[in-house]
């Protein structure tokens, strides 16, 4: 079954149980794509492809209850600067992910907890 994507439908890249997925919020509920992706960047690219489409084919999606089950902190895996950036499903709230401000070639992952890392002040201002 195909459904028309509307501007109010949110599409998000999330990490659930150490795997990256794409979730879409439709009027009748939330759906998760059946296949996981290798990296956060792959998931964000998939989100971009979905957002450019007019319709979504639900045969590849399963209904999901996302009562805060996904990870919301983007943290650098190594190095000294390990601030916790708030993740909105496509980008950090400070937009440093999409603008390249977090550095290319640096490894980041999504986590449910900020592990007492300082949250980025720009992200906090967006709350």
Residue, then its C-alpha position, 0 to 999 in steps of 0.5 A: x500500500x502506498x501513502x502520500x507523504x505530507x510536509x507534516x510527516x516526520x522522517x527520522x534516522x535513529x539508532x535502536x539496539x545498536x542498529x540504524x533505522x529509519x522511522x516515519x511518523x504518519x497520521x495513523x502511527x509510526x512505521x520503521x523500515x524493515x532493514x537496518x543500515x550500516x551507519x548513521x550517514x547511510x540512514x540520513x542519506x536514506x531519509x533524504x531519499x524518502x523526503x524527496x519522494x511523493x509516496x511511501x510504499x508501506x510494504x517495506x515498513x512495520x508499525x512501531x510504537x516509539x515511546x522514546x525507544x530511540x537514541x537521542x544523543x550524538x557523541x563522538x566515539x574517540x578524542x578529547x572533544x566529546x560533547x553530546x549533541x541532541x539528535x532530532x532524527x535528521x540533524x543535530x539541533x545546532x545543525x553542525x552535522x548537516x553543515x560539516x561542523x563536526x568534522x568529516x572522517x570523525x566517527x559519531x554514534x547515537x546513544x540513549x544517555x549522554x554519559x555526563x558529556x557536556x551538552x552542546x550549548x547551541x543544542x540546549x538553546x534550541x530546546 
